[in-house]
Amino acid sequence: MATSKITVRADQMGGVPCVRGVRIPVATVIGLLAQGMTHQQILGEYPDLEPEDLLEVLRFAAAADASPAGNP
């Protein structure tokens, strides 16, 4: 899945999908949401993130889950 807010670069975090290249892995944000943190709490903990970033993380995760191999 192509997205402008999720980057996958071999030279950054070993190619793990990150938010906008700021070295915050998608999996970290998903984990925080799964633990029950609100969007506002996450934005408070990670000031480099923007509200739209959180929505894009969810879109990315949903697309990865919906793809046949589990990868976008």
C-alpha positions in Angstrom: 0.0 0.0 0.0 1.5 3.3 -1.0 1.0 6.1 1.5 2.7 9.5 1.9 2.8 9.2 5.7 4.2 5.7 6.1 7.8 5.1 5.0 9.7 1.9 4.5 13.4 2.5 4.1 16.2 -0.1 4.4 18.5 2.6 5.9 16.0 3.5 8.6 15.0 1.2 11.4 16.0 -1.8 9.3 13.2 -1.3 6.9 10.4 -1.4 9.4 7.4 0.7 8.4 7.6 4.1 10.2 5.5 7.2 10.3 6.8 9.9 7.9 10.4 8.9 8.4 10.5 10.1 12.0 11.7 6.7 13.3 8.4 5.9 15.0 7.4 2.4 13.9 3.8 1.7 12.8 3.9 -1.3 15.2 4.7 1.0 18.1 1.6 3.2 17.5 -0.6 0.1 16.9 0.7 -1.3 20.2 -0.1 1.9 22.1 -3.6 1.9 20.6 -4.1 -1.7 21.6 -3.0 -0.9 25.1 -5.9 1.6 25.3 -4.1 4.9 24.9 -6.2 7.6 23.3 -5.0 9.5 20.2 -4.5 12.6 22.5 -2.3 10.6 24.9 -0.2 9.2 22.0 0.2 12.7 20.5 1.3 13.9 23.9 3.9 11.2 24.2 5.1 11.6 20.6 5.0 15.3 19.7 6.5 14.6 16.3 3.2 12.8 15.4 0.2 14.6 13.9 -3.4 13.5 14.2 -3.5 12.5 10.6 -0.5 10.2 11.2 -2.5 8.1 13.6 -5.3 7.6 11.0 -2.7 6.7 8.4 -1.2 4.1 10.7 -4.7 2.5 11.1 -5.2 2.6 7.3 -1.8 1.0 6.8 -2.5 -1.7 9.3 -5.9 -2.4 7.9 -4.5 -2.7 4.4 -1.8 -5.0 5.6 -4.3 -7.2 7.4 -6.5 -7.4 4.3 -3.8 -8.3 1.8 -3.5 -12.0 0.9 0.1 -12.4 2.3 -0.5 -10.0 5.2 1.8 -7.5 3.6 0.8 -4.3 1.8 
